[in-house]
Amino acid sequence: MVSVRDGAVVLPFADAVLARTLVTTGMPTDEALHVAAEVRRRLGTDDRVVLIDEVRDATALTLERRGELDIVRRLRVRWWIRGARQPFAVLVAGTSGVGKSTVSQAAAAVLGIDRVFSSDLVRAVLRGTLNPDLLPALSESSFSAQRMLRSNLEGDPLLTAFEQQASLVAQATVPLVRRALKEGVQIVVNGVHLVPGLMVVPPDWPVVSAVLTVPDVDEHQRRFTARVQTSDRDADHYLARLAAIRDLDRYIVSHARRAQVPVVESHTFDQTVVDLVGAVVDGLTDLFDIEGADPPRRQAR
């Protein structure tokens, strides 16, 4: 029986363990089990101990021969994240109802990132510690912030108030990102407030950004209705303000496009996770030049 050494730990090679990792990267269970069995055959039947890198190389070769190049890229970045211990932050923005929290959690699991939090927590802390008369924009939801707007500025009152709120929350989030990077942590932060251009981080920080959007208004509406089944949020609260939420969606997407931040269109949950993971993989590969993770067009140069 082949055993695998990963650092100081030596364990028997198990098809199910490798298959479970492949499934997290988006491969169907049946295919993942076939790949794991093929990798076991490549490693041989002799009683010996192989290094984890040999298992990874055999896995990548098997997947490449099956044409699963996207799976290989995700795996290589996942392996790099685990091995390099390089700190970085992933920022995922988007308006209410686009799936920021659930998709971010799922994408983090695919990539092996343990820490995920929402900018809503930052906003909650600010609201609990600051007088609302000083910062009235914090007292409302992102899509109804204009209720507390006290300004003579011209323009859309919703977007003006949201910019005030988002700027405050985003800049209060920056020190948390700085602390995570300083402590060597890999983290995903999601939130409506992380608008590209409003949340400003130094250009030399290892940060990857993406924006989620739901292009279809009917689908967006269905998501708020479906929330009733999984949370205590009042769907009517969101549905009554759907037009404002859609305005924020367009606003955030337009900022992302100007900043050349990837925009991931959210359709089915599984595909959205795959697309977000792909955007993060591209961003991390550009930042850190991860070996073997370049897309095929770049490898061919």
C-alpha positions as CSV (number, residue, x, y, z in Angstrom):
1,M,0.0,0.0,0.0
2,V,1.2,3.5,-0.9
3,S,1.4,6.0,1.9
4,V,1.8,9.7,1.6
5,R,4.1,12.0,3.5
6,D,2.9,15.5,4.0
7,G,5.4,17.3,6.2
8,A,5.8,15.1,9.3
9,V,2.5,13.3,8.8
10,V,2.4,9.9,6.9
11,L,-1.0,8.5,6.0
12,P,-2.2,5.7,3.6
13,F,-3.3,7.0,0.2
14,A,-7.1,7.0,0.1
15,D,-9.1,7.5,-3.1
16,A,-12.0,9.1,-1.1
17,V,-9.7,11.8,0.4
18,L,-8.4,12.9,-3.1
19,A,-11.9,12.6,-4.6
20,R,-13.3,14.9,-1.9
21,T,-10.7,17.5,-2.7
22,L,-11.6,17.3,-6.4
23,V,-15.3,17.6,-5.7
24,T,-14.7,20.9,-3.8
25,T,-13.1,22.3,-7.0
26,G,-16.2,21.6,-9.0
27,M,-15.7,18.1,-10.3
28,P,-18.7,15.7,-10.2
29,T,-18.3,12.9,-7.6
30,D,-18.3,10.0,-10.1
31,E,-15.6,11.7,-12.2
32,A,-13.6,12.6,-9.1
33,L,-13.6,8.9,-7.9
34,H,-12.4,7.8,-11.3
35,V,-9.5,10.3,-11.3
36,A,-8.6,9.3,-7.7
37,A,-8.5,5.6,-8.7
38,E,-6.3,6.5,-11.8
39,V,-3.9,8.4,-9.6
40,R,-3.6,5.5,-7.2
41,R,-2.7,3.2,-10.2
42,R,-0.1,5.7,-11.3
43,L,1.5,5.6,-7.9
44,G,1.8,1.8,-8.1
45,T,1.0,-1.0,-5.8
46,D,4.3,-1.4,-3.9
47,D,4.5,-0.7,-0.2
48,R,6.3,2.6,-0.2
49,V,6.0,6.2,1.1
50,V,5.7,9.0,-1.5
51,L,5.9,12.7,-1.0
52,I,2.7,14.8,-1.3
53,D,4.2,16.6,-4.3
54,E,4.4,13.3,-6.1
55,V,0.7,12.7,-5.5
56,R,-0.1,16.2,-6.7
57,D,2.0,15.8,-9.9
58,A,0.2,12.6,-10.6
59,T,-3.1,14.2,-10.0
60,A,-2.3,17.2,-12.3
61,L,-1.0,14.9,-15.0
62,T,-4.2,12.7,-14.9
63,L,-6.4,15.8,-15.0
64,E,-4.5,17.4,-17.9
65,R,-4.8,14.2,-20.0
66,R,-8.5,14.3,-19.4
67,G,-8.7,18.0,-20.5
68,E,-9.6,19.3,-17.0
69,L,-7.3,22.3,-17.2
70,D,-9.5,24.6,-15.1
71,I,-9.6,22.0,-12.3
72,V,-5.8,21.8,-12.5
73,R,-5.5,25.5,-12.1
74,R,-7.8,25.6,-9.0
75,L,-5.9,22.7,-7.4
76,R,-2.5,24.3,-8.0
77,V,-3.7,27.6,-6.4
78,R,-5.3,25.6,-3.5
79,W,-2.0,23.7,-3.0
80,W,0.0,27.0,-3.2
81,I,-2.3,28.7,-0.7
82,R,-1.8,25.8,1.8
83,G,2.0,25.5,1.2
84,A,3.1,29.1,0.8
85,R,1.3,30.6,3.7
86,Q,1.4,33.9,1.8
87,P,-1.0,36.4,3.3
88,F,-3.6,38.0,1.0
89,A,-7.1,39.3,1.0
90,V,-10.0,38.7,-1.4
91,L,-12.7,41.4,-1.5
92,V,-16.1,40.5,-2.9
93,A,-18.6,43.3,-3.4
94,G,-22.2,43.4,-4.6
95,T,-25.6,44.7,-3.7
96,S,-28.2,42.8,-1.6
97,G,-29.4,39.5,-2.9
98,V,-26.5,38.6,-5.2
99,G,-25.2,35.8,-3.0
100,K,-22.1,37.5,-1.6
101,S,-22.1,35.6,1.7
102,T,-22.9,32.1,0.5
103,V,-20.8,32.3,-2.7
104,S,-17.8,33.8,-0.8
105,Q,-18.0,31.0,1.8
106,A,-18.2,28.3,-0.9
107,A,-15.3,29.9,-2.9
108,A,-13.2,30.1,0.2
109,A,-13.8,26.4,0.9
110,V,-12.7,25.5,-2.7
111,L,-9.5,27.5,-2.3
112,G,-8.7,26.4,1.3
113,I,-9.2,29.8,2.9
114,D,-10.4,29.5,6.4
115,R,-11.4,33.1,7.3
116,V,-14.4,34.8,5.8
117,F,-16.2,37.9,7.2
118,S,-18.6,40.5,6.1
119,S,-18.3,44.3,6.1
120,D,-21.7,44.3,7.6
121,L,-20.0,43.5,10.9
122,V,-17.9,46.6,10.6
123,R,-21.0,48.7,9.9
124,A,-22.7,47.1,13.0
125,V,-19.7,48.1,15.2
126,L,-19.7,51.6,13.8
127,R,-23.4,51.9,14.4
128,G,-23.1,50.7,17.9
129,T,-20.3,53.0,18.9
130,L,-20.9,56.2,17.0
131,N,-23.7,58.7,17.5
132,P,-26.2,58.5,14.6
133,D,-26.4,62.3,14.5
134,L,-22.8,62.4,13.6
135,L,-23.0,59.7,10.9
136,P,-26.6,59.3,9.9
137,A,-25.9,57.4,6.7
138,L,-24.9,54.4,8.9
139,S,-28.3,54.1,10.4
140,E,-30.1,52.6,7.4
141,S,-29.6,49.7,5.0
142,S,-27.5,50.4,1.9
143,F,-30.6,50.6,-0.2
144,S,-32.4,53.0,2.0
145,A,-29.6,55.2,3.3
146,Q,-31.2,58.3,1.7
147,R,-33.7,58.3,4.5
148,M,-31.0,59.7,6.8
149,L,-29.3,61.9,4.2
150,R,-28.7,65.5,5.3
151,S,-27.2,67.1,2.3
152,N,-27.9,69.8,-0.2
153,L,-25.8,68.1,-2.9
154,E,-27.4,67.5,-6.2
155,G,-27.9,64.1,-7.8
156,D,-29.5,60.8,-6.9
157,P,-30.1,61.0,-3.1
158,L,-29.8,57.2,-2.7
159,L,-26.4,57.0,-4.4
160,T,-25.2,60.1,-2.6
161,A,-26.2,58.6,0.8
162,F,-24.9,55.2,-0.1
163,E,-21.5,56.6,-1.1
164,Q,-21.3,58.2,2.3
165,Q,-22.1,55.0,4.0
166,A,-19.9,52.8,1.8
167,S,-16.9,55.2,2.1
168,L,-17.1,55.1,5.9
169,V,-17.5,51.3,6.2
170,A,-14.9,50.6,3.5
171,Q,-12.3,52.7,5.1
172,A,-13.0,51.2,8.5
173,T,-12.5,47.8,6.9
174,V,-9.0,48.7,5.6
175,P,-7.3,48.5,9.0
176,L,-8.8,45.0,9.5
177,V,-7.3,43.9,6.1
178,R,-4.0,45.5,7.1
179,R,-4.0,43.6,10.4
180,A,-4.8,40.3,8.6
181,L,-2.0,40.8,6.1
182,K,0.5,41.8,8.9
183,E,-0.4,38.6,10.8
184,G,0.1,36.4,7.8
185,V,-3.6,35.6,7.4
186,Q,-5.5,34.7,4.2
187,I,-8.9,36.2,4.3
188,V,-12.1,36.7,2.2
189,V,-14.1,39.9,3.0
190,N,-17.6,40.4,1.4
191,G,-20.0,43.2,1.5
192,V,-22.0,45.8,-0.3
193,H,-19.6,48.5,0.9
194,L,-16.5,47.2,-0.7
195,V,-17.1,49.2,-3.9
196,P,-14.0,49.4,-6.2
197,G,-12.8,53.0,-6.1
198,L,-14.5,53.7,-2.7
199,M,-12.4,51.2,-0.8
200,V,-8.9,52.3,-1.4
201,V,-5.9,50.1,-0.4
202,P,-2.3,50.7,-1.1
203,P,-1.3,49.3,-4.6
204,D,1.4,47.0,-3.1
205,W,-1.0,45.1,-0.8
206,P,-1.8,41.6,-1.9
207,V,-5.5,42.1,-2.6
208,V,-7.8,40.6,-5.2
209,S,-11.2,42.1,-5.8
210,A,-14.4,40.9,-7.6
211,V,-18.0,42.0,-7.9
212,L,-21.1,39.8,-8.0
213,T,-24.2,40.9,-9.9
214,V,-27.5,39.4,-10.8
215,P,-28.3,40.6,-14.4
216,D,-31.9,39.4,-14.5
217,V,-34.3,41.4,-12.4
218,D,-36.8,38.6,-12.1
219,E,-34.1,36.2,-10.8
220,H,-33.1,38.9,-8.3
221,Q,-36.7,39.1,-7.1
222,R,-37.0,35.4,-6.8
223,R,-33.9,35.3,-4.5
224,F,-35.5,37.6,-2.0
225,T,-38.6,35.4,-2.0
226,A,-36.5,32.3,-1.5
227,R,-34.7,33.8,1.5
228,V,-37.8,33.2,3.6
229,Q,-37.1,29.5,3.5
230,T,-33.5,29.8,4.9
231,S,-33.5,32.9,7.1
232,D,-35.6,35.2,9.2
233,R,-35.2,38.1,6.8
234,D,-38.4,39.7,5.7
235,A,-38.7,39.3,1.9
236,D,-41.2,42.2,1.6
237,H,-38.6,44.5,3.2
238,Y,-36.3,43.9,0.2
239,L,-39.0,43.5,-2.5
240,A,-40.5,46.9,-1.7
241,R,-37.0,48.4,-2.4
242,L,-36.1,46.3,-5.3
243,A,-35.7,49.2,-7.7
244,A,-33.3,50.9,-5.3
245,I,-31.3,47.6,-4.9
246,R,-31.1,47.3,-8.7
247,D,-29.8,50.9,-8.9
248,L,-27.1,50.0,-6.4
249,D,-26.3,46.9,-8.5
250,R,-25.7,49.0,-11.6
251,Y,-23.7,51.6,-9.6
252,I,-21.4,49.0,-8.1
253,V,-20.9,47.2,-11.4
254,S,-20.1,50.4,-13.2
255,H,-17.4,51.2,-10.6
256,A,-16.0,47.7,-11.0
257,R,-15.7,48.1,-14.8
258,R,-14.0,51.5,-14.5
259,A,-11.6,50.0,-12.0
260,Q,-11.1,46.9,-14.2
261,V,-12.3,44.6,-11.4
262,P,-13.8,41.3,-12.6
263,V,-17.6,41.2,-12.6
264,V,-19.1,37.8,-12.0
265,E,-22.7,37.3,-13.2
266,S,-24.6,35.2,-10.7
267,H,-27.0,32.7,-12.3
268,T,-26.9,29.2,-10.7
269,F,-25.1,28.9,-7.4
270,D,-22.6,26.3,-8.5
271,Q,-21.6,28.1,-11.6
272,T,-21.3,31.4,-9.7
273,V,-18.9,29.7,-7.3
274,V,-16.9,28.3,-10.2
275,D,-16.7,31.8,-11.8
276,L,-15.7,33.6,-8.6
277,V,-13.0,31.0,-7.9
278,G,-11.8,31.5,-11.5
279,A,-11.6,35.3,-10.9
280,V,-9.7,34.8,-7.7
281,V,-7.3,32.2,-9.2
282,D,-6.6,34.7,-12.0
283,G,-5.9,37.5,-9.5
284,L,-3.7,35.4,-7.3
285,T,-1.7,34.0,-10.2
286,D,-1.1,37.6,-11.5
287,L,0.0,38.7,-8.0
288,F,2.2,35.8,-7.1
289,D,3.1,34.1,-10.4
290,I,2.0,30.7,-9.1
291,E,3.8,27.9,-10.8
292,G,1.5,25.9,-13.1
293,A,-1.5,28.0,-12.5
294,D,-1.3,30.2,-15.6
295,P,-4.2,29.8,-18.0
296,P,-3.4,27.8,-21.2
297,R,-3.1,30.9,-23.4
298,R,-0.3,32.2,-21.1
299,Q,1.5,28.9,-20.8
300,A,1.7,28.7,-24.6
301,R,3.8,31.8,-25.0
